[in-house]
Amino acid sequence: MLRIMWGRSNLCTKLLNNFHTKYYDVKVQRTIQTLINGNRIIKQRSFNTQRLDITIEESNQKLCHDKKQLDCSTFTYRTHTCGDLRSEHVGQNVVLCGWVQYARLSKFLLIRDSYGLTQCIVNNTYININDLPLETIVKVVGTVASRPKDMYNHEMATGEIEIIINKLEILNEVSKLPFNLRKYQKPKEQLRLQHRYIDLRFPEMQNVLRQRSKMVHNMRKFLVEEHSFVEVETPTLFCRTPGGAREFVVPTHHSGLFYSLVQSPQQFKQMLMAGGIDRYFQIARCYRDEATRPDRQPEFTQLDIELSFTSLNGIINLIELLLIKTFDGKLPKLPFKRITYMEALESYGTDKPNLRYDLKLKNVSSLFSQSSTDTNFGAFVLPYTSKLVKLTAKYKEKINEIRKKYNVRVVLNENISKEIGHEINEEIKSIIGEENDIILSVGDKKNVCLCLGEIRNVLTAVLELKSLIKINDDLEPFWIVDFPLFEMGEDGLQPCHHPFTAPHPDDLHLLNTDPLKVRSLAYDIVLNGHEIGGGSVRIHNAELQERILKMLNIDSSKLSHFMNALKSGCPPHAGIALGIDRLMAVLCTAESIRDVIAFPKSHDGKDPLSGAPNKISSDDQKYYHIKSTET
Amino acid sequence: MLRIMWGRSNLCTKLLNNFHTKYYDVKVQRTIQTLINGNRIIKQRSFNTQRLDITIEESNQKLCHDKKQLDCSTFTYRTHTCGDLRSEHVGQNVVLCGWVQYARLSKFLLIRDSYGLTQCIVNNTYININDLPLETIVKVVGTVASRPKDMYNHEMATGEIEIIINKLEILNEVSKLPFNLRKYQKPKEQLRLQHRYIDLRFPEMQNVLRQRSKMVHNMRKFLVEEHSFVEVETPTLFCRTPGGAREFVVPTHHSGLFYSLVQSPQQFKQMLMAGGIDRYFQIARCYRDEATRPDRQPEFTQLDIELSFTSLNGIINLIELLLIKTFDGKLPKLPFKRITYMEALESYGTDKPNLRYDLKLKNVSSLFSQSSTDTNFGAFVLPYTSKLVKLTAKYKEKINEIRKKYNVRVVLNENISKEIGHEINEEIKSIIGEENDIILSVGDKKNVCLCLGEIRNVLTAVLELKSLIKINDDLEPFWIVDFPLFEMGEDGLQPCHHPFTAPHPDDLHLLNTDPLKVRSLAYDIVLNGHEIGGGSVRIHNAELQERILKMLNIDSSKLSHFMNALKSGCPPHAGIALGIDRLMAVLCTAESIRDVIAFPKSHDGKDPLSGAPNKISSDDQKYYHIKSTET
């Protein structure tokens, strides 16, 4: 709407700024002409204020609606929120508190809180609203009056009433803000994060934080009230996890000794199983020092669950029910799809595919003679509509970069006959259909798949740009199962999940002879291309755990407490962790997890608000027996 | 019961150990004679097993009862818990999982889980339970059968039935435990903490952790469902709080830069008020490096609350209602008592008095001539029943130590006439009554009170030992209000609460002239001698905040983000934090907060389980740009 107005007249913009309509859409309706001549009208007392009223965000509307059953004003000196009042309140004396949204003509004062907007009217000369700075916090004591019916604002929840001000109190005045709360003039993220306490007033942030609180509360209700889970808080200051991610260290006043900040409550939750807390959960704060990875936070939150006497299916059923109950109506019917790791790799080239569009790899290895002699050999094609005709040089360069990363051969559609031979090209075309072009990759099978998986993302972006692919808006959660237990790392075998994951019982015989072929009882849940959680059946047998640790070259003496817990009569158990930040981000279609966290860090782990991390004093260094070695 | 048996015969003990009746009270009833002759009876097949059944702890009984509305077996391969089965289940095929509580006569297998005990019967020769080590985890597939009516065990929730075992599966076998789970042979705390995963199986720990989970869940329900609060997670990696407690530091890979672990979400919750999250709460993990103070943990949990547009009374009403709703029936009627700080100091010599017994200080300053010239002078007596007659040398020494600490004069009852004069002694006696003896203290008024406050604790212990004082069992929560805003520290004024606490509006005129006389809008809630929470109305005006910081000699530039938040139109607000660990400990009458925490640290901040804190590698030191300076 605003954009249309800008097109018509510069005067509109000026006028709107004068009116301080801020971040809400201005409802123009039939008054566009009035607006263009606004400068004159402003000076007239008879100006029709209703015509300029505010369109409340849908999200706020929802809050107001939810709110009807709730009282958001208990224990405060307001009687109602700015979203509460309706025709039924006419005649009541009320107290409202809120930010000055705009004030004009010495008469109209629009105040806002997190629940809505209310128009207040000055009708005596003692009250002066002329010099009220925007975003000043005020308290209005007044009487609810009905607006004339033709001046109802149906776009505003409180649009049928206004408050006749009896007393106006300035609670906290504002001098100058670093940015305005205009929706279409949102400042850059860095500035918003630096002044997060203002940024949080935007309806999007209000909505996200309130929805997040509700979501987590509903998860708790499901677990505690319907399924007798017990929430147990576990420590975050602990010892280093051998073989895990990089963990922050915390010096203590014991000379030379450090805690590590836990990367997850994994060891604790397994020890709780040994301790008879057989249905455990926790909304747990976790720490990982991964400043270099994009869209990660040094601290994050996970819903952590562990259950005794259960199986892979037990946990999968539990989480499916939990998600369905928490996101009623937003998810497909149960059960969610399950895909094996191998299937995901061979069809999508990734273990967290986005299934919302139809673009699948195809295995054409059998057309190549190497496939009969080299078990690691793979040839896969990625078919796509021939309507795309040609990839531009920019995308070809991108594809080439991906190819280099995986060290495989990639052949674009136009070169296949030339490079691979007409015959094979014909065979491929007969499989995938004439209406499709292809990208072919040949080489180490896993790398070929991963390479085409990344090319698939690039290709989707191109196809979407040209409207040649349909991307489904639905939420499409599914499970990946049958992960390998190990993968080959630089220093030998690495756990694919973590060292406590149980091997698949059907593959135990391969543990010594062909460990890379052993599947595990791990599972991931993937939502629209994001891994939102993962877990596994755990090893409960100390002997087997010892054997796995040895294969992974992990010194089990550093885990003696954990090994002793397994030996003490630890029940068989399994568990999972869901990433709350990521889950919220996907559900709110937020670009970054920063958008669903009240006070996030920037991507280099710095706090834009306080400037943390900071230097510490030499006294602190002495107390903690450390010396900062600046480089 | 067990103790009676020990008195009668050593044989009993031996027998009980043989039967592995573990930590549950043995119900002796009319079978005491049978027991004494047990050795013989054991060898007879006809031994009446019901007579030796187990008394379930009251706490477990409760769990079973609660459980009836709940299903504790969803998503598992057990059909019921060991506390579930009743006569109505007779004939059903069931699957139970649990620890071997005892196994004997090749026939009787008692299995236990966190919900109760169930007796299982072997009635075929294929199943061998003879060599089953205690605490081994087993799965029993069987059929529920009725016990003969005269063999019902009414002390056991499942006492009307037994399970005829069809299949017995050993899920995880135990070799040797570091200690047994016998109630009357509980090992020392250090050993229990070292093997916490076994210690947690004791019914007391099960009860505490499950009650804690319920308590916190009920608090959340009250706040979210009844009063529209929003739970917001705030970061723990932040900048140093100027003027606060000692904070752990966390080195980062940015050379020379450290995070601090937050001691509370104070700054964040106030910034949330500025950001429009006007009804905030969080069950928040907090960190303080106070290894030297007894019964503290380096990390602890608080219920953190902040509310916009409220007052001291608003928060007090909120918390009273929250506690009443959470601990239904355990607390006195509302409203709780309120005592001013001065009243508490002058009547009990502390700001967290225990009101469960009647022992009060009395101000007798007016009897001394100094009181008219020296406003800091105080003379107080602590009256106590003369039936005590005389304090032993041991207690006199204790009192002397306290006296030295506060540098005041203390005169015991027998010396008053001699040291202070007969006349004053008579006057005091006429005030406090002839039936009382007294301890008198004279000197700096505050120190005199604090000194007598500590002596009051010592005296109470003596009086209790001799049954000369009645200590009420009730929970007696009350509020302390009207704290001073400042106290005098070594380097000048210090905040009594924290630097963000609002001064009492009636005392603002004293801020420049007599700051130590200024009261604050802070409040503490005290329960049976423990401070379980505290909070205040905050300063929302940037100018006033600046002035207070200056008086406290705190550099406000280190709080520029916070000051800017106040300037951005921050609503007036107030808040509180309740210590969840302490609250649980008081409610469970636990001796230490360690008893209500799943995995606590020892008092020197060490983790008895893993041995943390530990040395870190030189690679880690290099990565974090620190050098450990061992001394």
HADDOCK unambig.tbl for C-alpha pairs under 7 A between the chains (distance, minus, plus):
assign (segid A and resid 70 and name CA) (segid B and resid 226 and name CA) 6.74 0.50 0.50
assign (segid A and resid 70 and name CA) (segid B and resid 227 and name CA) 6.74 0.50 0.50
assign (segid A and resid 70 and name CA) (segid B and resid 228 and name CA) 6.38 0.50 0.50
assign (segid A and resid 71 and name CA) (segid B and resid 227 and name CA) 5.94 0.50 0.50
assign (segid A and resid 71 and name CA) (segid B and resid 228 and name CA) 6.62 0.50 0.50
assign (segid A and resid 72 and name CA) (segid B and resid 227 and name CA) 6.17 0.50 0.50
assign (segid A and resid 72 and name CA) (segid B and resid 228 and name CA) 5.57 0.50 0.50
assign (segid A and resid 74 and name CA) (segid B and resid 227 and name CA) 6.82 0.50 0.50
assign (segid A and resid 75 and name CA) (segid B and resid 310 and name CA) 6.39 0.50 0.50
assign (segid A and resid 75 and name CA) (segid B and resid 314 and name CA) 4.49 0.50 0.50
assign (segid A and resid 75 and name CA) (segid B and resid 315 and name CA) 6.80 0.50 0.50
assign (segid A and resid 75 and name CA) (segid B and resid 318 and name CA) 6.37 0.50 0.50
assign (segid A and resid 76 and name CA) (segid B and resid 309 and name CA) 5.35 0.50 0.50
assign (segid A and resid 76 and name CA) (segid B and resid 310 and name CA) 4.37 0.50 0.50
assign (segid A and resid 76 and name CA) (segid B and resid 314 and name CA) 6.11 0.50 0.50
assign (segid A and resid 77 and name CA) (segid B and resid 309 and name CA) 5.97 0.50 0.50
assign (segid A and resid 77 and name CA) (segid B and resid 310 and name CA) 5.88 0.50 0.50
assign (segid A and resid 114 and name CA) (segid B and resid 276 and name CA) 5.86 0.50 0.50
assign (segid A and resid 135 and name CA) (segid B and resid 569 and name CA) 5.76 0.50 0.50
assign (segid A and resid 136 and name CA) (segid B and resid 569 and name CA) 5.05 0.50 0.50
assign (segid A and resid 137 and name CA) (segid B and resid 569 and name CA) 5.52 0.50 0.50
assign (segid A and resid 137 and name CA) (segid B and resid 570 and name CA) 6.98 0.50 0.50
assign (segid A and resid 137 and name CA) (segid B and resid 571 and name CA) 6.12 0.50 0.50
assign (segid A and resid 171 and name CA) (segid B and resid 571 and name CA) 6.88 0.50 0.50
assign (segid A and resid 171 and name CA) (segid B and resid 572 and name CA) 6.97 0.50 0.50
assign (segid A and resid 172 and name CA) (segid B and resid 541 and name CA) 6.64 0.50 0.50
assign (segid A and resid 172 and name CA) (segid B and resid 569 and name CA) 5.62 0.50 0.50
assign (segid A and resid 172 and name CA) (segid B and resid 570 and name CA) 6.47 0.50 0.50
assign (segid A and resid 172 and name CA) (segid B and resid 571 and name CA) 6.57 0.50 0.50
assign (segid A and resid 173 and name CA) (segid B and resid 569 and name CA) 5.91 0.50 0.50
assign (segid A and resid 174 and name CA) (segid B and resid 567 and name CA) 5.87 0.50 0.50
assign (segid A and resid 174 and name CA) (segid B and resid 568 and name CA) 5.60 0.50 0.50
assign (segid A and resid 174 and name CA) (segid B and resid 569 and name CA) 5.25 0.50 0.50
assign (segid A and resid 177 and name CA) (segid B and resid 568 and name CA) 6.29 0.50 0.50
assign (segid A and resid 197 and name CA) (segid B and resid 271 and name CA) 5.35 0.50 0.50
assign (segid A and resid 197 and name CA) (segid B and resid 272 and name CA) 6.18 0.50 0.50
assign (segid A and resid 197 and name CA) (segid B and resid 274 and name CA) 5.58 0.50 0.50
assign (segid A and resid 197 and name CA) (segid B and resid 275 and name CA) 4.35 0.50 0.50
assign (segid A and resid 197 and name CA) (segid B and resid 565 and name CA) 6.16 0.50 0.50
assign (segid A and resid 198 and name CA) (segid B and resid 274 and name CA) 6.93 0.50 0.50
assign (segid A and resid 198 and name CA) (segid B and resid 275 and name CA) 5.38 0.50 0.50
assign (segid A and resid 200 and name CA) (segid B and resid 275 and name CA) 4.83 0.50 0.50
assign (segid A and resid 200 and name CA) (segid B and resid 276 and name CA) 6.83 0.50 0.50
assign (segid A and resid 201 and name CA) (segid B and resid 275 and name CA) 5.14 0.50 0.50
assign (segid A and resid 201 and name CA) (segid B and resid 276 and name CA) 5.58 0.50 0.50
assign (segid A and resid 209 and name CA) (segid B and resid 232 and name CA) 6.94 0.50 0.50
assign (segid A and resid 210 and name CA) (segid B and resid 230 and name CA) 6.06 0.50 0.50
assign (segid A and resid 213 and name CA) (segid B and resid 230 and name CA) 5.74 0.50 0.50
assign (segid A and resid 213 and name CA) (segid B and resid 231 and name CA) 5.17 0.50 0.50
assign (segid A and resid 213 and name CA) (segid B and resid 232 and name CA) 6.63 0.50 0.50
assign (segid A and resid 226 and name CA) (segid B and resid 70 and name CA) 6.71 0.50 0.50
assign (segid A and resid 227 and name CA) (segid B and resid 70 and name CA) 6.71 0.50 0.50
assign (segid A and resid 227 and name CA) (segid B and resid 71 and name CA) 5.94 0.50 0.50
assign (segid A and resid 227 and name CA) (segid B and resid 72 and name CA) 6.18 0.50 0.50
assign (segid A and resid 227 and name CA) (segid B and resid 74 and name CA) 6.83 0.50 0.50
assign (segid A and resid 228 and name CA) (segid B and resid 70 and name CA) 6.39 0.50 0.50
assign (segid A and resid 228 and name CA) (segid B and resid 71 and name CA) 6.63 0.50 0.50
assign (segid A and resid 228 and name CA) (segid B and resid 72 and name CA) 5.58 0.50 0.50
assign (segid A and resid 230 and name CA) (segid B and resid 210 and name CA) 6.07 0.50 0.50
assign (segid A and resid 230 and name CA) (segid B and resid 213 and name CA) 5.72 0.50 0.50
assign (segid A and resid 231 and name CA) (segid B and resid 213 and name CA) 5.16 0.50 0.50
assign (segid A and resid 232 and name CA) (segid B and resid 209 and name CA) 6.94 0.50 0.50
assign (segid A and resid 232 and name CA) (segid B and resid 213 and name CA) 6.63 0.50 0.50
assign (segid A and resid 234 and name CA) (segid B and resid 598 and name CA) 6.68 0.50 0.50
assign (segid A and resid 234 and name CA) (segid B and resid 599 and name CA) 6.42 0.50 0.50
assign (segid A and resid 235 and name CA) (segid B and resid 599 and name CA) 6.70 0.50 0.50
assign (segid A and resid 238 and name CA) (segid B and resid 612 and name CA) 5.80 0.50 0.50
assign (segid A and resid 238 and name CA) (segid B and resid 613 and name CA) 6.99 0.50 0.50
assign (segid A and resid 239 and name CA) (segid B and resid 610 and name CA) 6.46 0.50 0.50
assign (segid A and resid 239 and name CA) (segid B and resid 612 and name CA) 4.98 0.50 0.50
assign (segid A and resid 239 and name CA) (segid B and resid 613 and name CA) 6.32 0.50 0.50
assign (segid A and resid 239 and name CA) (segid B and resid 614 and name CA) 6.78 0.50 0.50
assign (segid A and resid 248 and name CA) (segid B and resid 250 and name CA) 6.91 0.50 0.50
assign (segid A and resid 249 and name CA) (segid B and resid 250 and name CA) 6.31 0.50 0.50
assign (segid A and resid 250 and name CA) (segid B and resid 248 and name CA) 6.91 0.50 0.50
assign (segid A and resid 250 and name CA) (segid B and resid 249 and name CA) 6.30 0.50 0.50
assign (segid A and resid 250 and name CA) (segid B and resid 250 and name CA) 5.15 0.50 0.50
assign (segid A and resid 255 and name CA) (segid B and resid 630 and name CA) 5.33 0.50 0.50
assign (segid A and resid 255 and name CA) (segid B and resid 631 and name CA) 6.47 0.50 0.50
assign (segid A and resid 256 and name CA) (segid B and resid 615 and name CA) 5.83 0.50 0.50
assign (segid A and resid 256 and name CA) (segid B and resid 628 and name CA) 5.53 0.50 0.50
assign (segid A and resid 256 and name CA) (segid B and resid 629 and name CA) 6.76 0.50 0.50
assign (segid A and resid 256 and name CA) (segid B and resid 630 and name CA) 5.40 0.50 0.50
assign (segid A and resid 257 and name CA) (segid B and resid 613 and name CA) 5.20 0.50 0.50
assign (segid A and resid 257 and name CA) (segid B and resid 614 and name CA) 4.64 0.50 0.50
assign (segid A and resid 257 and name CA) (segid B and resid 615 and name CA) 4.75 0.50 0.50
assign (segid A and resid 258 and name CA) (segid B and resid 613 and name CA) 4.68 0.50 0.50
assign (segid A and resid 258 and name CA) (segid B and resid 614 and name CA) 5.15 0.50 0.50
assign (segid A and resid 258 and name CA) (segid B and resid 615 and name CA) 6.02 0.50 0.50
assign (segid A and resid 258 and name CA) (segid B and resid 616 and name CA) 6.73 0.50 0.50
assign (segid A and resid 259 and name CA) (segid B and resid 612 and name CA) 5.98 0.50 0.50
assign (segid A and resid 259 and name CA) (segid B and resid 613 and name CA) 4.49 0.50 0.50
assign (segid A and resid 259 and name CA) (segid B and resid 614 and name CA) 6.44 0.50 0.50
assign (segid A and resid 271 and name CA) (segid B and resid 197 and name CA) 5.34 0.50 0.50
assign (segid A and resid 272 and name CA) (segid B and resid 197 and name CA) 6.19 0.50 0.50
assign (segid A and resid 274 and name CA) (segid B and resid 197 and name CA) 5.57 0.50 0.50
assign (segid A and resid 274 and name CA) (segid B and resid 198 and name CA) 6.92 0.50 0.50
assign (segid A and resid 275 and name CA) (segid B and resid 197 and name CA) 4.36 0.50 0.50
assign (segid A and resid 275 and name CA) (segid B and resid 198 and name CA) 5.37 0.50 0.50
assign (segid A and resid 275 and name CA) (segid B and resid 200 and name CA) 4.82 0.50 0.50
assign (segid A and resid 275 and name CA) (segid B and resid 201 and name CA) 5.14 0.50 0.50
assign (segid A and resid 276 and name CA) (segid B and resid 114 and name CA) 5.86 0.50 0.50
assign (segid A and resid 276 and name CA) (segid B and resid 200 and name CA) 6.83 0.50 0.50
assign (segid A and resid 276 and name CA) (segid B and resid 201 and name CA) 5.57 0.50 0.50
assign (segid A and resid 309 and name CA) (segid B and resid 76 and name CA) 5.36 0.50 0.50
assign (segid A and resid 309 and name CA) (segid B and resid 77 and name CA) 5.97 0.50 0.50
assign (segid A and resid 310 and name CA) (segid B and resid 75 and name CA) 6.40 0.50 0.50
assign (segid A and resid 310 and name CA) (segid B and resid 76 and name CA) 4.36 0.50 0.50
assign (segid A and resid 310 and name CA) (segid B and resid 77 and name CA) 5.88 0.50 0.50
assign (segid A and resid 314 and name CA) (segid B and resid 75 and name CA) 4.49 0.50 0.50
assign (segid A and resid 314 and name CA) (segid B and resid 76 and name CA) 6.12 0.50 0.50
assign (segid A and resid 315 and name CA) (segid B and resid 75 and name CA) 6.81 0.50 0.50
assign (segid A and resid 318 and name CA) (segid B and resid 75 and name CA) 6.38 0.50 0.50
assign (segid A and resid 541 and name CA) (segid B and resid 172 and name CA) 6.66 0.50 0.50
assign (segid A and resid 561 and name CA) (segid B and resid 609 and name CA) 6.06 0.50 0.50
assign (segid A and resid 561 and name CA) (segid B and resid 610 and name CA) 5.95 0.50 0.50
assign (segid A and resid 565 and name CA) (segid B and resid 197 and name CA) 6.16 0.50 0.50
assign (segid A and resid 567 and name CA) (segid B and resid 174 and name CA) 5.88 0.50 0.50
assign (segid A and resid 568 and name CA) (segid B and resid 174 and name CA) 5.58 0.50 0.50
assign (segid A and resid 568 and name CA) (segid B and resid 177 and name CA) 6.29 0.50 0.50
assign (segid A and resid 569 and name CA) (segid B and resid 135 and name CA) 5.78 0.50 0.50
assign (segid A and resid 569 and name CA) (segid B and resid 136 and name CA) 5.06 0.50 0.50
assign (segid A and resid 569 and name CA) (segid B and resid 137 and name CA) 5.55 0.50 0.50
assign (segid A and resid 569 and name CA) (segid B and resid 172 and name CA) 5.62 0.50 0.50
assign (segid A and resid 569 and name CA) (segid B and resid 173 and name CA) 5.92 0.50 0.50
assign (segid A and resid 569 and name CA) (segid B and resid 174 and name CA) 5.25 0.50 0.50
assign (segid A and resid 570 and name CA) (segid B and resid 137 and name CA) 6.99 0.50 0.50
assign (segid A and resid 570 and name CA) (segid B and resid 172 and name CA) 6.46 0.50 0.50
assign (segid A and resid 571 and name CA) (segid B and resid 137 and name CA) 6.14 0.50 0.50
assign (segid A and resid 571 and name CA) (segid B and resid 171 and name CA) 6.87 0.50 0.50
assign (segid A and resid 571 and name CA) (segid B and resid 172 and name CA) 6.56 0.50 0.50
assign (segid A and resid 572 and name CA) (segid B and resid 171 and name CA) 6.97 0.50 0.50
assign (segid A and resid 598 and name CA) (segid B and resid 234 and name CA) 6.67 0.50 0.50
assign (segid A and resid 599 and name CA) (segid B and resid 234 and name CA) 6.42 0.50 0.50
assign (segid A and resid 599 and name CA) (segid B and resid 235 and name CA) 6.70 0.50 0.50
assign (segid A and resid 609 and name CA) (segid B and resid 561 and name CA) 6.06 0.50 0.50
assign (segid A and resid 610 and name CA) (segid B and resid 239 and name CA) 6.46 0.50 0.50
assign (segid A and resid 610 and name CA) (segid B and resid 561 and name CA) 5.96 0.50 0.50
assign (segid A and resid 612 and name CA) (segid B and resid 238 and name CA) 5.81 0.50 0.50
assign (segid A and resid 612 and name CA) (segid B and resid 239 and name CA) 4.98 0.50 0.50
assign (segid A and resid 612 and name CA) (segid B and resid 259 and name CA) 5.98 0.50 0.50
assign (segid A and resid 613 and name CA) (segid B and resid 238 and name CA) 7.00 0.50 0.50
assign (segid A and resid 613 and name CA) (segid B and resid 239 and name CA) 6.32 0.50 0.50
assign (segid A and resid 613 and name CA) (segid B and resid 257 and name CA) 5.19 0.50 0.50
assign (segid A and resid 613 and name CA) (segid B and resid 258 and name CA) 4.68 0.50 0.50
assign (segid A and resid 613 and name CA) (segid B and resid 259 and name CA) 4.48 0.50 0.50
assign (segid A and resid 614 and name CA) (segid B and resid 239 and name CA) 6.78 0.50 0.50
assign (segid A and resid 614 and name CA) (segid B and resid 257 and name CA) 4.65 0.50 0.50
assign (segid A and resid 614 and name CA) (segid B and resid 258 and name CA) 5.15 0.50 0.50
assign (segid A and resid 614 and name CA) (segid B and resid 259 and name CA) 6.43 0.50 0.50
assign (segid A and resid 615 and name CA) (segid B and resid 256 and name CA) 5.83 0.50 0.50
assign (segid A and resid 615 and name CA) (segid B and resid 257 and name CA) 4.75 0.50 0.50
assign (segid A and resid 615 and name CA) (segid B and resid 258 and name CA) 6.03 0.50 0.50
assign (segid A and resid 616 and name CA) (segid B and resid 258 and name CA) 6.73 0.50 0.50
assign (segid A and resid 625 and name CA) (segid B and resid 628 and name CA) 5.88 0.50 0.50
assign (segid A and resid 625 and name CA) (segid B and resid 629 and name CA) 4.94 0.50 0.50
assign (segid A and resid 625 and name CA) (segid B and resid 630 and name CA) 6.27 0.50 0.50
assign (segid A and resid 626 and name CA) (segid B and resid 626 and name CA) 6.18 0.50 0.50
assign (segid A and resid 626 and name CA) (segid B and resid 627 and name CA) 5.37 0.50 0.50
assign (segid A and resid 626 and name CA) (segid B and resid 628 and name CA) 4.46 0.50 0.50
assign (segid A and resid 626 and name CA) (segid B and resid 629 and name CA) 5.17 0.50 0.50
assign (segid A and resid 627 and name CA) (segid B and resid 626 and name CA) 5.35 0.50 0.50
assign (segid A and resid 627 and name CA) (segid B and resid 627 and name CA) 4.95 0.50 0.50
assign (segid A and resid 627 and name CA) (segid B and resid 628 and name CA) 6.41 0.50 0.50
assign (segid A and resid 627 and name CA) (segid B and resid 629 and name CA) 6.60 0.50 0.50
assign (segid A and resid 628 and name CA) (segid B and resid 256 and name CA) 5.52 0.50 0.50
assign (segid A and resid 628 and name CA) (segid B and resid 625 and name CA) 5.88 0.50 0.50
assign (segid A and resid 628 and name CA) (segid B and resid 626 and name CA) 4.45 0.50 0.50
assign (segid A and resid 628 and name CA) (segid B and resid 627 and name CA) 6.41 0.50 0.50
assign (segid A and resid 629 and name CA) (segid B and resid 256 and name CA) 6.76 0.50 0.50
assign (segid A and resid 629 and name CA) (segid B and resid 625 and name CA) 4.94 0.50 0.50
assign (segid A and resid 629 and name CA) (segid B and resid 626 and name CA) 5.17 0.50 0.50
assign (segid A and resid 629 and name CA) (segid B and resid 627 and name CA) 6.61 0.50 0.50
assign (segid A and resid 630 and name CA) (segid B and resid 255 and name CA) 5.32 0.50 0.50
assign (segid A and resid 630 and name CA) (segid B and resid 256 and name CA) 5.40 0.50 0.50
assign (segid A and resid 630 and name CA) (segid B and resid 625 and name CA) 6.28 0.50 0.50
assign (segid A and resid 631 and name CA) (segid B and resid 255 and name CA) 6.46 0.50 0.50
